[in-house]
Amino acid sequence: MAQTDRTIMCFGDSNTHGTVALQRIGDQARFAHADRWPSIMAAELGGAFNVIPEGLPGRTTVFSDPVEGAHMNGMTVLPALLATHRPIDLVIVMLGTNDTKKRFGLSAFDIALGVENIAAFIRQSQAGPDKSAPALLLAAPVPVLEAGFLAPLFEGAERTSRELAPLIEQVAVRQQAGFVDLGKVASVDPTDGIHLTPEAHQAIGIAMAKAVGRLLGQGDS
């Protein structure tokens, strides 16, 4: 199988990191590398891209977390990641879940604006081939459930997260990006209402590969 130098960076949170559903504070289990959606997507794409997963548990779009730390703000690290991995052909952004935490008090509209700030920065960067901007794919994350011991942390998030997809789709149009609504292909693990099951990772990896194919004309997707 021929390999190329084409690169996809997956910029996300714990569901890009591959975190297993939590049952108590301190749990840190992670799915095997091959079972996380970026790896599944890479396999579906047949080795046509070098896929770089950049998932940080707790990461928000552009909001500094007063409890978990300012480094959870995605914008604080994005410039360094773009510079580190350039040239990047495509950036996939899958963020917004942590922004729905009760402590932030954000509406879906505000969260979508956070996604747009991330998107605009990527589109204005010179991190693509020949100092161009990378192509961009925005993913509306799987809606959360208020379940398990994380329910108080995400009080009200179930409704907010379900309002995100159409707003992020509008951002994609404005930023000339691709879009995929992951709520249509997967659901969260009811153990904690936030993280993904192995089946969800599989479904998302396949859906992402198809979205990449539509955006970049890769394969028969």
C-alpha positions as CSV (number, residue, x, y, z in Angstrom):
1,M,0.0,0.0,0.0
2,A,1.5,3.3,-1.1
3,Q,2.0,5.9,1.6
4,T,1.9,9.7,0.9
5,D,3.1,12.8,2.7
6,R,-0.5,14.2,2.9
7,T,-1.5,15.0,6.4
8,I,-4.7,15.2,8.4
9,M,-4.7,16.7,11.9
10,C,-7.7,15.8,14.1
11,F,-8.2,18.6,16.7
12,G,-10.5,17.5,19.4
13,D,-11.1,16.5,23.0
14,S,-11.4,13.3,25.0
15,N,-13.4,11.6,22.2
16,T,-10.5,12.2,19.8
17,H,-8.1,11.1,22.6
18,G,-10.1,7.8,22.9
19,T,-11.2,8.1,26.5
20,V,-13.3,5.2,27.7
21,A,-16.6,6.1,29.5
22,L,-15.8,7.2,33.1
23,Q,-17.4,5.5,36.2
24,R,-15.7,7.6,38.8
25,I,-13.3,10.6,39.3
26,G,-9.8,9.6,38.3
27,D,-10.6,7.1,35.6
28,Q,-8.1,7.3,32.7
29,A,-8.8,4.3,30.6
30,R,-8.2,4.8,26.8
31,F,-9.2,2.6,23.9
32,A,-6.5,0.9,22.0
33,H,-4.9,3.0,19.3
34,A,-6.5,1.0,16.5
35,D,-10.0,1.3,18.0
36,R,-10.1,5.2,18.1
37,W,-12.0,7.0,15.4
38,P,-8.9,8.7,13.9
39,S,-7.2,5.4,13.4
40,I,-10.4,3.8,12.0
41,M,-10.7,6.8,9.6
42,A,-7.1,6.3,8.5
43,A,-7.7,2.7,7.8
44,E,-10.8,3.5,5.7
45,L,-8.8,6.0,3.7
46,G,-6.3,3.2,2.8
47,G,-3.1,4.8,4.0
48,A,-3.6,7.9,1.7
49,F,-2.9,10.2,4.6
50,N,-0.8,10.6,7.7
51,V,-3.5,11.0,10.4
52,I,-2.4,12.9,13.5
53,P,-4.7,12.8,16.4
54,E,-4.5,15.8,18.7
55,G,-7.2,15.2,21.3
56,L,-7.0,16.6,24.8
57,P,-9.6,15.5,27.5
58,G,-11.4,18.6,28.7
59,R,-10.5,20.8,25.7
60,T,-13.0,23.6,24.8
61,T,-13.1,25.7,21.7
62,V,-11.9,29.1,23.0
63,F,-12.9,29.2,26.7
64,S,-10.4,28.9,29.5
65,D,-11.6,26.5,32.2
66,P,-11.5,28.0,35.7
67,V,-11.4,24.6,37.3
68,E,-9.3,22.4,34.9
69,G,-7.0,25.1,33.7
70,A,-6.5,27.7,31.0
71,H,-4.7,25.2,28.8
72,M,-8.1,23.6,28.1
73,N,-8.8,26.5,25.8
74,G,-8.2,25.1,22.3
75,M,-7.0,28.4,20.9
76,T,-4.0,28.5,23.3
77,V,-2.4,25.5,21.7
78,L,-3.7,25.6,18.1
79,P,-1.0,27.9,16.7
80,A,1.7,25.7,18.0
81,L,0.1,22.5,16.7
82,L,-0.4,24.0,13.2
83,A,3.2,25.1,13.1
84,T,4.4,21.7,14.5
85,H,2.6,19.5,11.9
86,R,2.7,21.7,8.8
87,P,2.2,21.3,5.9
88,I,-1.3,20.0,6.8
89,D,-3.7,19.2,4.0
90,L,-6.8,19.0,6.2
91,V,-7.7,19.9,9.8
92,I,-10.7,18.1,11.3
93,V,-12.2,20.0,14.3
94,M,-14.5,18.1,16.6
95,L,-15.0,20.4,19.6
96,G,-17.9,21.8,21.6
97,T,-18.8,19.0,24.1
98,N,-16.8,20.5,27.0
99,D,-18.2,23.9,26.2
100,T,-21.6,22.6,27.3
101,K,-20.4,22.2,30.9
102,K,-22.7,24.0,33.4
103,R,-19.7,26.1,34.8
104,F,-19.4,28.0,31.4
105,G,-23.1,28.9,31.1
106,L,-22.9,29.1,27.3
107,S,-25.6,28.9,24.8
108,A,-25.3,26.7,21.7
109,F,-24.9,30.0,19.7
110,D,-21.9,31.0,21.8
111,I,-20.3,27.6,21.5
112,A,-20.7,27.7,17.7
113,L,-19.0,31.1,17.7
114,G,-16.1,29.5,19.6
115,V,-16.0,26.9,16.8
116,E,-16.0,29.7,14.3
117,N,-13.0,31.4,16.0
118,I,-11.1,28.2,15.7
119,A,-12.2,27.7,12.1
120,A,-11.3,31.2,11.1
121,F,-7.8,30.9,12.6
122,I,-7.2,27.7,10.6
123,R,-8.5,29.2,7.4
124,Q,-6.3,32.3,7.8
125,S,-3.2,30.3,8.7
126,Q,-0.4,29.3,6.3
127,A,-0.1,25.8,7.7
128,G,-1.1,24.1,4.4
129,P,1.0,23.1,1.5
130,D,3.0,26.0,0.0
131,K,1.9,28.3,2.8
132,S,-1.7,27.9,1.9
133,A,-4.5,27.4,4.4
134,P,-5.4,23.7,5.1
135,A,-8.7,22.4,4.1
136,L,-11.1,22.3,7.0
137,L,-13.8,19.8,8.1
138,L,-16.1,20.8,11.0
139,A,-17.8,18.0,13.0
140,A,-20.8,18.5,15.2
141,P,-20.1,16.3,18.1
142,V,-22.4,13.5,19.3
143,P,-25.0,15.0,21.7
144,V,-24.4,14.3,25.3
145,L,-26.7,12.6,27.9
146,E,-27.0,13.8,31.5
147,A,-26.1,10.5,33.0
148,G,-23.8,8.9,35.5
149,F,-21.6,10.8,38.0
150,L,-20.9,13.5,35.4
151,A,-24.5,14.5,35.2
152,P,-24.1,17.5,37.6
153,L,-21.1,18.8,35.6
154,F,-23.1,18.7,32.4
155,E,-26.5,19.8,33.8
156,G,-28.5,21.4,30.9
157,A,-26.0,20.1,28.3
158,E,-28.2,17.6,26.7
159,R,-30.4,20.2,25.2
160,T,-27.6,22.6,24.3
161,S,-25.6,19.9,22.6
162,R,-28.5,18.9,20.5
163,E,-28.8,22.5,19.2
164,L,-25.2,22.6,18.0
165,A,-25.3,20.8,14.7
166,P,-27.3,23.3,12.6
167,L,-25.2,26.2,14.1
168,I,-21.9,24.5,13.3
169,E,-23.2,23.7,9.8
170,Q,-23.8,27.4,9.3
171,V,-20.2,28.1,10.5
172,A,-19.0,25.6,7.9
173,V,-20.7,27.4,5.2
174,R,-19.3,30.8,6.2
175,Q,-15.8,29.4,6.6
176,Q,-15.9,27.3,3.3
177,A,-15.4,24.1,5.3
178,G,-16.8,20.6,5.0
179,F,-19.4,19.5,7.6
180,V,-20.5,16.3,9.2
181,D,-23.2,15.8,11.9
182,L,-22.0,12.9,14.1
183,G,-25.2,12.8,16.0
184,K,-26.7,11.2,12.9
185,V,-24.3,8.3,13.0
186,A,-23.4,7.6,16.7
187,S,-24.5,8.0,20.3
188,V,-22.6,8.3,23.5
189,D,-22.1,5.7,26.2
190,P,-24.8,6.0,28.8
191,T,-22.3,5.1,31.5
192,D,-21.2,8.8,31.7
193,G,-23.2,10.4,28.8
194,I,-20.1,12.0,27.3
195,H,-17.7,9.5,25.9
196,L,-18.1,7.1,23.0
197,T,-18.6,3.3,22.8
198,P,-16.4,1.2,20.5
199,E,-19.3,1.0,18.1
200,A,-19.5,4.8,18.0
201,H,-15.8,5.1,17.3
202,Q,-16.2,2.7,14.4
203,A,-19.2,4.6,13.0
204,I,-17.5,7.9,13.4
205,G,-14.3,6.7,11.8
206,I,-16.3,5.5,8.7
207,A,-18.4,8.7,8.6
208,M,-15.3,10.9,8.8
209,A,-13.6,9.0,6.0
210,K,-16.6,9.5,3.8
211,A,-16.6,13.2,4.6
212,V,-12.9,13.5,3.8
213,G,-13.6,11.8,0.5
214,R,-16.3,14.3,-0.3
215,L,-14.1,17.2,0.6
216,L,-10.9,16.2,-1.0
217,G,-12.1,13.7,-3.6
218,Q,-10.3,10.8,-2.0
219,G,-11.3,7.3,-3.0
220,D,-14.9,6.5,-3.8
221,S,-16.6,8.1,-0.8
